[in-house]
Amino acid sequence: MTLAPNVYDAEPIPEAARAEIDRLLQSGDLFRYTAADDAPVSLLEAEFANLMGAKYALAVASCSAALFLSLKALDLPRDAKVLVPAFTFAAVPSSVVHADCQPVLVDVKDNYRIDMADFEAKLTDDIKAVIISHMRGHTSDMDAIMALCDARGVPVIEDAAHSLGTLWHGRKIGTIGKIGCFSFQSYKMLNAGEGGILITDDADLIARAVIMSGAYEHNWKKHKTPHGDNTTALADAFARWQNQLPLYNTRLSNLSAAVIRPQLGELERRVTDGLRNHDYVAARLNESAGIDVPSPLAPETRAPDSIQFNLVGMSDADTLAFQEAAKQRGVAVQVFGMSTDNARAFWNWKFIGDQGELPQTRAMLMRACDTRLPVRLKQPDLDFIADALVAAAAEVKAPTAEINAA
């Protein structure tokens, strides 16, 4: 009997990280500001900014912390309204609440992308910022979004936690809006267990974010640009905001940076392998009448490490039966809207109040499935997963087909 592939372990940490980790453990230098210069976190920021083609980067404790600091760096008024897609993780509206703002949810279609008609209708004069969650790596129409927001002067924050390596018209996701935020949690392309980073080309925004992240006194001087020099605009911004902002102390540790830095060189391979694996399984699943894997938008080049698909023509009972049939075949499937207390189902976000009906998002979540598809999997693993999902759909659909034939 063929064993189900292990889809829970992340890729191993490169050996190159071990020497630096050992050095840090010997020295005890885990705090990012202990060293006079060239601390691992500072080096990571410069290297990541260079990788993304951005001027500045700030590494912090999580992508949620990056989103929170982005909103605070924008200096939004208390209770400012922030547009957020209704298909995202609970941490995203939580970051808005944490920043003393109010999330406003936008409906999402069955292809997991923002309904642009609902987005445009809700982009009213009282919206002060927009967070675009490229949820599970699915990119909404960034051309239309940026055109609408730029026309109104509304800043866009990209929640690219799931989208490191994704391209839009060949441009890196996370560099299109005013600020881009990424995750280093274990199930992301770069794995530190926890951690996050934000990027921007705006000197004033990065200065505010760095100080609020916990750069007390003059520790902001230890932050680097990709070329190792602090520009006059950046130095002026730091001087302007010195002692003017609260410190939230949400820094990344040197130990986490030491784990991440050797993985930067692995990113291109991981993106290539992830896309190949995803598209292979997607083609197999789309052969089933009961499964639909939505296509990417034309300008989008994806960088997936999981696969999402919709169940077609299935009732609630059928959906649960499919989930169980896949489980019996060794493949775990999460149906976002059918899982108890799922943090991706907007109706479980009681802390943001009543957002009204979001019918498209609700209908999508009740049939949208999520399956881990790590980039390290090989074709036999992919075939095992695809075979199990197609067979589970056929098992559930078979009684309906028999009734119709009769």
N, C-alpha and C positions, 0 to 999 in steps of 0.2 A: 504493500500500500504506500503510495506517495504521500509524504508528509506535507502539510500546508506550509508555505514559506513564512518566515518570521518577518512581519512587516512593522514591528514595533521598535526594534533597535535602530538607532541612528548609525550613520557611517562612523567608522573608527576615527579617533583623533589622530592626526599625523604624528609620526615619531618625532618630527622636528620640534613639536611642542614640549617634549619631555625634558630636554636639557634646560629650557627656560623655566619650566615649572619647578624643576629641582633647584635651580638657582634662586628662584623666588622663595621657595620653602626654606632654603638654607639661610637666606638673608632676612626673611620675615618681611620683605618689602612688598606687601600686598596692597597698600594704599597708593592710589594713583599720584598723590602729590608728595610722597616721601622723597623721591629722587629729585635732584636739581634739574635734570632734563632727561629726555629720551625714556621716560617711563613707558612700559608696554601699552598702556591705554592711550597715551599721547601718540605713540607710533601707529597704533591701530587707526586712530582718527585720521591721521595724515594719509595712511595707505588706503583706507576706505574711500576717503574723498577723492584721491587720485584715481582709484578704480572706477568710481562713478562719474568722474569728470566734473565734480563739484568743487567749489572754493573751500567750503568748511564742513566739518563733521563734529558731532559731539556724541560720545558713547555714554550710555546711561544704563540704569538697572533693568529696563524692559522697553519694549515698543510702546506699551501703555504710558510709561514715564516720558518717552519721547513725544507722544501725542499731547500729553498734558503740558509739557514744557513748551511745545510749539504754540499751543493756544495762549499760554501765559506770555510768551515772547511777543505775540501779536498785540498784546496790551488791550485785549477786548474789554469792554465794560462789563460789570457784573450783570448776570442774567442775559447776556447776549445770546441770540439764537444761532445755532450751528447746524447746518444741514448734514445729515448722516444717512447712508443707505440703510434700509431696513434689514438687509442681509449682511450681517457682520457678526463679530464676536462681542459679547457683553462688555468686554474691557474698553471698547471704543466709545460707546455712549457714557460709560463710567468715567473715562478721561475727561469728557466734556463736563460732566457734573462736578468732577474734582476741580476743574478749572473755574468753577462758579458760573458756568454757562448752561444753556438749555438746549438739549438735542431736539431736533425736528427730523423725523424719519421720512425718507423718500421711498416710494414703492419700487419694487424690483421685479423684473419679468422672469419668465421661466428659463431664460438663458443665463440667469444669475447676474445680469447687468441692470443698471439703473434704468427705470422708465423715464425717458427724457421729457415726456410731456408732463409727468408729475413733478420732475425736478424743476422744470421751467416755471410751472405754476407756483411752486413753493419757494422759489428764489425771489422773495419779496424784499422790500426795502429794509425790513427789520432783521434780515439774515446778515450776520457780520462775518461769518467764515463758513467754509465748506470742508468737510473731511470726506474724501473719496476712498472707501475701502475697496481695494482690489481683492475681494474676498476669495480665498482659496486660489488666488492667482488669476481670477477672471476680471479682465479690464473693461470698464465701461467706456462709452464714447468720449474719450478725452478731448477730441477736437471740439465737439459741441459743448462740453462742460466748460472748457477753458474760454471759449468764445463768449458764453453767457456770463461767466464770472468776471472776466476781464472787462466786459462792457459795463458792469456794475461796480467795478473796483473791489470785488470780494476776493480775499485771499483763499487759495486752495491748499490744503494739506493732504498729501498722499499717504494713506495708510498702506504701505507696501510690505507689511509683515510677511505676506505669502508670495511676494512678487519679485524678490531679488533675482535679477537676470532676465526678467520679462522686458520686451521691447514694444514700443508703439511708434510706428513709422520709422523703426530703426533707432529710436531714442529711448534711453533707459528709463523705465518706470521709476518714479521717485525723484526724477529731475525735471518733471513737467510743471508741477505746482510750485508754490512758494517754498514749501518745505516737504521733504520726503522722510518717512519714518520706517525703519526696518526692525526685524526681530532676530535675535540669536537664540531663541528657545530651541529645544532639542529637535523638534519636528520641522525645522526650517533648513534652508540650504547651508547656512553656517551655524554650527551648533556649539553653544557654550553652556547649555542647560537653561540658562536665563541670560537676559541682556538685550539691549537694543541700541539703536543709533539713529540720529537725525542728520540730514544734510540740507544745506541751503547755500545760496550765493549772496545772501544779504548779510553784510557785516553787523548791522545793528541787531538783527534777529539772533545771530549766533552769539553775540556778546551778551545779550539779555539771557539767552538760554544757558550759556556757560555759567554765568554768575548764579542764576537760580538753581542750577543743578548741584551747586555746592562749592563753587570756586571762591572760598572766603579769602579775605585780605587781598593779596595780589597773586593768588595761584593761577589766575587766568593767563599769566605770562608763560606758563608751562604748556599751554595748548599750542598745537602746531597747525600750520596750513600745509597742503600737499608739498610745497616747495621749501618748507622749513622757515619761512620768514613771515613776520607779522606786518601786514601792510599798514600804512598810515590810517586808512579808513577803519581798520579793525582796532588799532591801538586807541584811536579817538573814541570809538564806540565804547570800548571797555572803560576808558577814563570817564566817559559821560555817565555810565551806569554804576560805577563803583559806589557802594554803600547805599544805593537807591532802591535795591530790590531784596525781597525775602529769599532766604536760602532753603531749598526743599531737600537738599542732601539725597539725591537719587543717582549717585555716581556708580560707574562700573569699576570693578576691582582689577588690579594688575593680573591676578590669576586668571580671570575670565578672558582678558585680552591676550594672554599668552596662549590660551586654548584656541582663540579665534584666528590669530594672525597667520599661522601656517595653513589655514584652510582657504585663505583668499586665493591662493594659486590653484586651488582645486575647483573653484567656482565654475569656470567655463566648462570643464568636463562634466560636472554634476548637472549643469543646465542642459547640456547636450544629451546626456544619458537619460535625464528625467523626461525630456520632451520625446525622445525616441520610445521610451517605455510607455508613456501616456498614450501616444498616438497609436501604438500597436494594440494596446488593450482597447482603446476607444473604437478602433475599426472592428475588432472582434465583437464588442458589445453592440455596436450599431447594426450588426447582422440579426439581432434579436428583435422581434416585433414588440416585445414588452419593455425595451430599454432604448433611451435616447440620450446620447452624449452631445450636448450643444456644441456647435462649432465656435471657434474664436471669431471675433470681429476681424475684418480684412486687414487693418493696420497692425494687428496684434501678433507678436511672436511669443508664445508662452514659455514658462520655465516651471513646469509642474513637478510636485513630488507626491501627489495624490490624484485621485480621479473622482469627479462628480458626474452623476447621471440621473436622469428622471425616469420614473416608472410610468409606462404608458398604458392607459386603459385599465388600471387596477383600482379597486376600492380600498378603503382603509384596512379591511380584513385581508385583502390580497397583499397589501403592502407589508403587513406584519408577517404574513405567511412567507413572502419572499425573503424577508430579513432572516427568518428562522431557517428556511431552506438553504440559504447561503451559509449560515452559521454551521449547519449540519455538514456542509461540504468543506468546512475549514476556513471560510472567509468572513471576516467581520464587516458588517455594513451598518453604518449609522444613517438613519433616516431623520433628518434634522427636526422635522415637526412631530415625529412620532416617538421621540425619545423623551423620557421623563426629565423635566427641568433642564432641557438642553440650553446651553448658554448662547446658542446661535438663533434661537427662536425668540423673536421680538416680544411676544406676549409674556415671556418670563422676566422681562426687564421692568419689574414693578416700580423700580426707583425712578423711572423717568416720567411716570404718569400716563394718562390716557392719550394715545397718539391717533386715535380714530381708526377707521378701517384701512387696512393695507391689503386689499383682497388678492392682488397678484402675488405678493410676497407670501401670504399665508398659504395660498394654493400651491405655490412652488415648494415651500418647505415641507408640505405634507407628502410630497412624492420625490423630493430631492435626496439622493443617496450619496454617501461619502465613504470612500474606501482608501486606505493607505496604499501608496505605491512608491516605496522608497527608490531612489535612483540607483541603488546598488543591486536591485533585482536583475536576474538574468532571464532569458526567454522561457525556460521551463517554468520558472516562478510565475511569469506573466501569463503563460498558458494555463497554469493551474487556477489562477484567479479568474481569468476570463471564462474558462470552462465552467467553473463553479457558479458564476453569476448568470451566465446564459442558461445553464441547466436549471438553476433556481427559478428564473423567469419562465422557462418552458413548463416547469412543474406547476407553477401557480396558474399559468394561462391555459393549461391543458383542459381543465374542467369546462372553462368557458368555450373553448373551441369545440369540445364534444357536444355541448348543449346546442351551439349554433349549427353544427352538422346535423343533429337530430331534427 
